[in-house]
Amino acid sequence: MKKHSGVKDSDTLKFGQLVREKKQKGEKIISLGLGEPNFNTPSPVIESTYEALRAGWTRYSDPLGLEELRDLIRNKLKAENNIETSKENIAVTPGAKNALFLTLMALLEPFDEVITISPCYVSYVPQIKLAEPNAVIKNVDLTKNDFSINWTQLEEKICEKTKAILLNFPHNPTGKMISIKELQRLIDIIGKENCYIISDEIYEKLNFSGFLHNSIGSFTNIKDRVITINGFSKAFAMTGWRIGYLVANSDIIKIVSKLQQHINTNTCTFVQKGACTTFLMDLNFLNTFNDQLKKNASFMLKVFGSNEKIHLTPPQGGLFSFLNISKTGMTSSEFRGELLIKKGVVVTPGIAFGKNWDDHVRITLGVDENEFQEGIRLIDEFTKEISGV
Ligand code: PLP
């Protein structure tokens, strides 16, 4: 039981269940809470998966993944991320989440320190605790005015015991992206320490502000200490398929391979075949989706811009925006509960992403335009109706 202590159920998943139950009862709910795109997996991926099944791709694969897929990933990393690697350094895993967990299991030893950027994806802290119950977690905050990294805090917290820093840009939950200059600054700060950077880039293709996505694995001087994590869930609406990957140096990959053999054996073989198609197909649907995200973000900025009770820092990429509700005088859980009861709208409380973020709520941008606009108008109404601080 030791490994479970202090690890809670995923709040976002639990709330998703509550919403599904309300919908089943016929209540109108506008969900701006969940973390998946609102389009279906592209049909070429579905078709090639059917074909793979018919052709007998139903057996075990290499624990690290099909060579064909790892070749395609290697080419993608070079062309899109400027990351030079080989297929031997890539492990295909059941989801980016699993890639992250295998990485943490491979790296962490008792009393290692891990730096997370707060707010952060709800599974980071539980995964660190599960991978190594005696790991020490240190938070570095994003600043409340524009969600950039608090560099002073980072310099204070990084030390010789720091084993890894967990990065995630485009960022869940704020929608912040990171510039080359900021990555360089990070590299300069960690330069003296021998720590790893785990860079979760699952939202890289959801980018609607013109801000370029930058991968820290492309910096050759630090490349061997970077583990890049990515997957298919968000860009290709494949959240239920469970496939992702990681790129790491040969020593780490050797450990990941061992863990994979004994935990997952391999990622579902015909799903791997389907994922190959994502590298070969027309990606125009992504422009459509990014246009939708951009439209929703602009609408929200316009509506909330004239509301004194709330403040929104413009999101740059990813699937989310993070709304400052401090002037409502409510905690983020109170806000979520009242909003659901009074207006039938679901958002995710900021407290789920870090203890200092109880004055924010997360709003998903990947929602049908009409539904999104109705939800935003209702949030606007709701906040104007409360008396606040
Ligand atoms: N990383 C981040 C930052 C996420 O927000 C999510 C899902 O919400 C994941 C990883 C999980 O991705 P996957 O579905 O590929 O496991």
Boltz pocket constraint, residues with backbone or C-beta under 6 A from the ligand:
constraints:
  - pocket:
      binder: B
      contacts: [[A, 35], [A, 94], [A, 95], [A, 96], [A, 97], [A, 98], [A, 121], [A, 168], [A, 170], [A, 172], [A, 200], [A, 202], [A, 230], [A, 231], [A, 232], [A, 233], [A, 238], [A, 239], [A, 243], [A, 244]]
      max_distance: 6.0
